[in-house]
Amino acid sequence: MSHRLVVVGAGYAGLLAAKRLARRLHRNDVTVTLVNASDRFVERVRLHQLAAGQRLTEVPLRQQLSGTPVQLVVGHVTAIDATARTVCLGDEPRTIDYDTLVYAVGSQARLDDVPGAAEHAYAVACPEQATRLRHRVAEIASGGTVAVVGGGLTGLETASELAESHPGLRVRLFTSADDVGSGLAPRGRAHLLRALDRLGVSIHPETVVTAVREDGLGTRDGRSFTADAVVWTTGFRAPDLARAAGFATDDSGRMLIDATLRSVSHPEVYAVGDAAAGVSVSGAPSRMSCQAALPMGRGVADVVAARLSGREPGPVRIGYVFTNISLGRRDGVVQFTHADDRPRRFVLTGRVAAVFKEAVVRSTVRARRRGEPGSDASDS
Ligand SMILES: Cc1cc2nc3c(=O)[nH]c(=O)nc-3n(C[C@H](O)[C@H](O)[C@H](O)COP(=O)(O)OP(=O)(O)OC[C@H]3O[C@@H](n4cnc5c(N)ncnc54)[C@H](O)[C@@H]3O)c2cc1C
């Protein structure tokens, strides 16, 4: 019987892994099944654009997989039985057996961080949440306020995009840090602050949001801010599937893996992308980003192919090239970095940065079609 390889999650990491596995292995020896909750590839890096009212191009998975032997199963995996080695699809119900599992389910908004966020906050972590925010923003009258909580890359991009697309709205950005853009070189940071100012985004540093209400938010120092919508972008965490299945995970639900992306508790299981606690070249945990997801997707295919051919693979290298921040459609900051994510002096700003980022994001989809991430420069 052929070896059953199952990849759960067709995002940046999982789709690349499935296509590369199918290319590297002989189809008589191995079947590759890709299970994904929807029949579309979701360009998550554009979801703030969707929330701001822009139209995104549909990327059907079947089109991405045409000409490959990868079998696509559209369904939501509700459980993994690590003993029986099956993944369970809830809505059918149906199970799929695996000999090797690649876990690539991405991440979710941390809406359980503070009281009220799950009920009242909006998010941009998945298309459904971004669409809900889009509808809400369209309802808010000119002069209304949107509060974005979280000063990381997703918060900065979301606040900028909303401010540019809806100039009548007041956009406020709340961050617990004492500043935004602290990981950028001075020129990039100065540009970021100028751009936020130009777009009318007001920054509330050192402000810890402790509650979300229907009409706004409350902070740890007892202040209250009204808002027509609160957008929660305080970071991501992995779905609970791996922990519930008994795989070793970290506090964020990410699967603990070794340098070959293999589960430390279950050797027939691998994890990639946001759902994996990888180790980058600096020794630090991998950052939830396409820059980590793409080499992991490529790497896991090489590692699994090597082991199935009786060879012992080397470690997968997770390094960084740049941090790419869009500030609306016409502005941005591209901070080039060392492989360990420390900023270099070289920075692109303004329209050239926006064009650069757009080219990178487009090349990422084109690369998925070919089953290759291209060079590291194609990672966003
Ligand atoms: C608004 C926004 C902007 C971003 N901008 C950038 C950026 O500029 N640069 C950058 O590097 N990163 C950016 N990111 C982060 C980046 O999108 C993620 O790091 C990346 O998507 C991770 O890839 P992945 O393959 O691990 O997971 P994903 O791309 O999230 O894919 C996971 C897939 O698994 C599927 N899935 C999940 N659970 C199940 C289940 N139970 N059953 C079946 N299928 C399931 C999902 O439907 C999805 O298709 C951004 C994220 C957001 C939200």
The ligand as an SDF file (V2000), in Angstrom:
LIG
                    3D

 53 58  0  0  0  0  0  0  0  0999 V2000
   -4.0230   41.2570    8.0570 C   0  0  0  0  0  0  0  0  0  0  0  0
   -2.7620   40.4340    8.0650 C   0  0  0  0  0  0  0  0  0  0  0  0
   -1.6110   40.9450    7.4630 C   0  0  0  0  0  0  0  0  0  0  0  0
   -0.4380   40.1960    7.4580 C   0  0  0  0  0  0  0  0  0  0  0  0
    0.6590   40.7060    6.8460 N   0  0  0  0  0  0  0  0  0  0  0  0
    1.7910   39.9710    6.7960 C   0  0  0  0  0  0  0  0  0  0  0  0
    2.9300   40.4570    6.0920 C   0  0  0  0  0  0  0  0  0  0  0  0
    2.9370   41.5490    5.5430 O   0  0  0  0  0  0  0  0  0  0  0  0
    4.0380   39.6580    6.0720 N   0  0  0  0  0  0  0  0  0  0  0  0
    4.0870   38.4280    6.6870 C   0  0  0  0  0  0  0  0  0  0  0  0
    5.1080   37.7360    6.6280 O   0  0  0  0  0  0  0  0  0  0  0  0
    3.0020   37.9600    7.3520 N   0  0  0  0  0  0  0  0  0  0  0  0
    1.8700   38.6780    7.4240 C   0  0  0  0  0  0  0  0  0  0  0  0
    0.7790   38.1890    8.0810 N   0  0  0  0  0  0  0  0  0  0  0  0
    0.8790   36.8730    8.7350 C   0  0  0  0  0  0  0  0  0  0  0  0
    0.7040   35.7520    7.7190 C   0  0  0  0  0  0  0  0  0  0  0  0
   -0.5160   35.9020    7.0500 O   0  0  0  0  0  0  0  0  0  0  0  0
    0.7570   34.4010    8.4170 C   0  0  0  0  0  0  0  0  0  0  0  0
    1.9660   34.3040    9.1350 O   0  0  0  0  0  0  0  0  0  0  0  0
    0.6700   33.2830    7.3780 C   0  0  0  0  0  0  0  0  0  0  0  0
   -0.6170   33.2990    6.7820 O   0  0  0  0  0  0  0  0  0  0  0  0
    0.9250   31.9220    8.0290 C   0  0  0  0  0  0  0  0  0  0  0  0
    0.8290   30.9400    7.0410 O   0  0  0  0  0  0  0  0  0  0  0  0
    0.3130   29.4810    7.4270 P   0  0  0  0  0  0  0  0  0  0  0  0
    0.4190   28.6610    6.1980 O   0  0  0  0  0  0  0  0  0  0  0  0
    0.9510   29.0040    8.6590 O   0  0  0  0  0  0  0  0  0  0  0  0
   -1.2270   29.6720    7.8200 O   0  0  0  0  0  0  0  0  0  0  0  0
   -2.4560   30.2990    7.0080 P   0  0  0  0  0  0  0  0  0  0  0  0
   -2.0270   31.1180    5.8720 O   0  0  0  0  0  0  0  0  0  0  0  0
   -3.3100   30.9330    8.0580 O   0  0  0  0  0  0  0  0  0  0  0  0
   -3.2130   29.0240    6.4540 O   0  0  0  0  0  0  0  0  0  0  0  0
   -3.8310   28.0910    7.3070 C   0  0  0  0  0  0  0  0  0  0  0  0
   -4.8420   27.3110    6.4970 C   0  0  0  0  0  0  0  0  0  0  0  0
   -5.3430   26.2810    7.3210 O   0  0  0  0  0  0  0  0  0  0  0  0
   -6.7540   26.2090    7.1870 C   0  0  0  0  0  0  0  0  0  0  0  0
   -7.2900   25.6460    8.4240 N   0  0  0  0  0  0  0  0  0  0  0  0
   -7.1860   26.1410    9.6740 C   0  0  0  0  0  0  0  0  0  0  0  0
   -7.8070   25.3360   10.5450 N   0  0  0  0  0  0  0  0  0  0  0  0
   -8.2890   24.3000    9.8300 C   0  0  0  0  0  0  0  0  0  0  0  0
   -9.0330   23.1490   10.1640 C   0  0  0  0  0  0  0  0  0  0  0  0
   -9.3670   22.8710   11.4290 N   0  0  0  0  0  0  0  0  0  0  0  0
   -9.4050   22.2860    9.1770 N   0  0  0  0  0  0  0  0  0  0  0  0
   -9.0570   22.5380    7.8800 C   0  0  0  0  0  0  0  0  0  0  0  0
   -8.3510   23.6320    7.5130 N   0  0  0  0  0  0  0  0  0  0  0  0
   -7.9720   24.4920    8.4780 C   0  0  0  0  0  0  0  0  0  0  0  0
   -7.1630   27.6500    6.9520 C   0  0  0  0  0  0  0  0  0  0  0  0
   -8.4380   27.7130    6.3430 O   0  0  0  0  0  0  0  0  0  0  0  0
   -6.0350   28.1400    6.0550 C   0  0  0  0  0  0  0  0  0  0  0  0
   -6.3120   27.8760    4.7060 O   0  0  0  0  0  0  0  0  0  0  0  0
   -0.4090   38.9190    8.0960 C   0  0  0  0  0  0  0  0  0  0  0  0
   -1.5610   38.4080    8.6950 C   0  0  0  0  0  0  0  0  0  0  0  0
   -2.7340   39.1560    8.6850 C   0  0  0  0  0  0  0  0  0  0  0  0
   -3.9850   38.5880    9.3330 C   0  0  0  0  0  0  0  0  0  0  0  0
  1  2  1  0
  2  3  1  0
  2 52  2  0
  3  4  2  0
  4  5  1  0
  4 50  1  0
  5  6  2  0
  6  7  1  0
  6 13  1  0
  7  8  2  0
  7  9  1  0
  9 10  1  0
 10 11  2  0
 10 12  1  0
 12 13  2  0
 13 14  1  0
 14 15  1  0
 14 50  1  0
 15 16  1  0
 16 17  1  0
 16 18  1  0
 18 19  1  0
 18 20  1  0
 20 21  1  0
 20 22  1  0
 22 23  1  0
 23 24  1  0
 24 25  2  0
 24 26  1  0
 24 27  1  0
 27 28  1  0
 28 29  2  0
 28 30  1  0
 28 31  1  0
 31 32  1  0
 32 33  1  0
 33 34  1  0
 33 48  1  0
 34 35  1  0
 35 36  1  0
 35 46  1  0
 36 37  1  0
 36 45  1  0
 37 38  2  0
 38 39  1  0
 39 40  1  0
 39 45  2  0
 40 41  1  0
 40 42  2  0
 42 43  1  0
 43 44  2  0
 44 45  1  0
 46 47  1  0
 46 48  1  0
 48 49  1  0
 50 51  2  0
 51 52  1  0
 52 53  1  0
M  END
$$$$
